[in-house]
Amino acid sequence: MRDRADFERYVEQRSARLLRTAYLLCRDWATAEDLVQTALAKAWLAWRRVGANPDPYVYRILTNTHASWWRRRWRGEVATGELPDSAQPGDAAAELGTRETLRAALAALPGKQRAVIVLRYFEDLPDETIAGIVGCSVATVRSQASRALAKLRLDPAARAATETTGS
């Protein structure tokens, strides 16, 4: 994978998956699109050096860029005018609420733990690949995943959401 045609093919095949991963990392579609564009631009600059499997390289760019942006971002409070209504079980709104609750619980995790959970459970990447992307050992990936799952289990909102859906 060294020429423009290979890069274009890669972008066509992987853009949706990269966008989903970026969204799970930053929880905002517009920021996720910017993150994917930035990651792909950085990957293009190094495309001749990337080996036959560019996924670990591109995912590492994605997670590192997200971490860099996250460190610079202002994380102030955002006021809302009204509290949201609670949805009834079996309702489409309830399902959306469950998803939002789980996303919020995921967002509460530290960056490295969130990256490990997203790459492991949403991208189905093996621990060895995740270790290369995140820049740590395989044992660290496993311990970060274990700690993240323990925090998710302790989150009362996430626990209630998974109990109502039967997951």
C-alpha positions in Angstrom: 0.0 0.0 0.0 2.2 2.8 -1.2 0.4 4.8 -3.9 -2.5 7.2 -4.2 -4.9 4.6 -5.5 -4.2 2.3 -2.5 -4.8 5.2 -0.1 -8.1 6.1 -1.9 -9.2 2.5 -1.7 -8.3 2.4 2.0 -10.3 5.6 2.7 -13.3 4.3 0.8 -13.3 0.9 2.6 -12.5 2.2 6.1 -14.1 5.7 6.5 -17.3 4.5 8.0 -15.5 2.3 10.5 -13.0 5.0 11.4 -15.9 7.5 11.8 -17.7 5.2 14.2 -14.5 4.7 16.3 -13.9 8.4 16.3 -17.5 9.1 17.4 -17.2 6.6 20.3 -14.0 8.3 21.4 -15.3 11.9 21.3 -19.1 11.5 21.4 -19.8 14.2 18.8 -20.4 13.5 15.1 -18.9 16.8 13.9 -15.8 16.4 16.0 -15.5 12.7 14.9 -15.6 13.7 11.3 -12.8 16.3 11.9 -10.9 13.7 13.8 -11.1 11.2 11.0 -10.1 13.8 8.4 -7.1 14.9 10.5 -6.1 11.3 11.0 -6.3 10.5 7.3 -4.4 13.6 6.4 -1.6 12.6 8.8 -1.7 9.0 7.5 -1.4 10.3 3.9 1.8 12.1 4.8 3.4 8.9 6.0 1.6 6.6 3.6 4.8 5.4 1.8 6.2 4.2 5.1 3.0 2.4 6.2 3.2 -1.3 5.8 0.8 -3.7 4.2 -1.7 -3.4 7.1 -2.3 0.3 7.8 -5.1 -0.2 10.3 -2.9 -0.1 13.5 -1.1 2.9 12.2 -4.2 4.8 11.4 -6.0 3.8 14.6 -3.0 5.0 16.6 -3.1 8.3 14.8 -6.8 8.5 15.6 -6.4 7.8 19.3 -3.3 10.1 19.7 -5.0 13.0 17.9 -8.1 12.5 20.0 -6.0 12.5 23.2 -4.2 15.7 22.0 -7.5 17.5 21.2 -9.0 16.3 24.5 -6.1 17.8 26.5 -6.6 21.2 24.9 -10.4 21.3 25.1 -12.4 23.3 27.6 -14.6 20.9 29.6 -16.9 23.4 31.3 -20.5 22.8 32.2 -23.3 23.1 29.6 -26.5 24.3 31.1 -29.9 23.0 29.9 -33.2 24.7 30.3 -35.2 21.6 31.3 -34.5 18.1 32.6 -35.3 15.4 30.1 -38.4 13.3 30.6 -37.9 9.7 31.7 -39.1 7.2 29.1 -41.4 4.3 29.5 -39.9 0.7 29.2 -40.2 -0.8 25.7 -40.4 2.7 24.2 -38.1 3.7 21.4 -37.1 6.7 23.5 -36.2 4.3 26.3 -33.9 2.5 24.0 -32.3 5.8 23.0 -32.0 6.8 26.6 -30.3 3.5 27.4 -27.8 4.1 24.6 -27.2 7.6 25.9 -26.7 6.4 29.4 -24.1 3.8 28.3 -22.4 6.5 26.2 -22.3 8.8 29.2 -20.8 6.0 31.3 -18.2 5.3 28.6 -17.5 9.1 28.5 -16.8 9.1 32.2 -13.9 6.6 31.8 -10.3 8.0 31.5 -9.1 8.4 27.9 -6.9 5.3 27.8 -9.5 3.0 29.3 -12.2 4.4 26.9 -9.8 3.8 23.9 -9.2 0.2 25.0 -12.9 -0.5 25.5 -13.8 1.1 22.1 -11.1 -0.7 20.2 -11.7 -4.0 21.9 -15.5 -4.3 22.0 -16.6 -2.0 19.2 -13.8 -2.6 16.7 -13.2 -6.2 17.8 -9.4 -5.7 17.7 -7.1 -8.2 19.5 -5.2 -7.1 22.5 -1.9 -7.1 20.7 -3.2 -4.7 18.1 -4.7 -2.4 20.7 -1.4 -2.4 22.6 0.3 -1.2 19.4 -2.3 1.5 18.8 -2.4 2.8 22.4 1.3 2.4 22.9 1.5 0.1 25.9 2.0 -3.6 26.7 -0.6 -6.3 26.1 -0.8 -6.7 29.9 -1.6 -3.0 30.3 -4.4 -3.3 27.7 -5.9 -6.2 29.7 -5.6 -4.4 33.0 -7.1 -1.1 31.5 -10.0 -3.1 30.1 -10.6 -4.9 33.5 -10.5 -1.5 35.4 -12.8 0.1 32.8 -15.3 -2.7 33.0 -15.2 -2.6 36.8 -16.0 1.2 36.7 -18.8 0.6 34.3 -20.3 -2.1 36.5 -20.2 0.3 39.5 -22.0 3.1 37.5 -25.6 3.0 38.9 -27.1 4.6 35.7 -25.3 2.2 33.4 -26.2 -0.8 35.6 -29.9 0.2 35.6 -29.8 0.7 31.9 -28.4 -2.7 31.2 -30.8 -4.4 33.6 -33.8 -2.8 31.9 -32.7 -4.0 28.5 -31.7 -7.4 29.7 -28.1 -7.1 28.2 
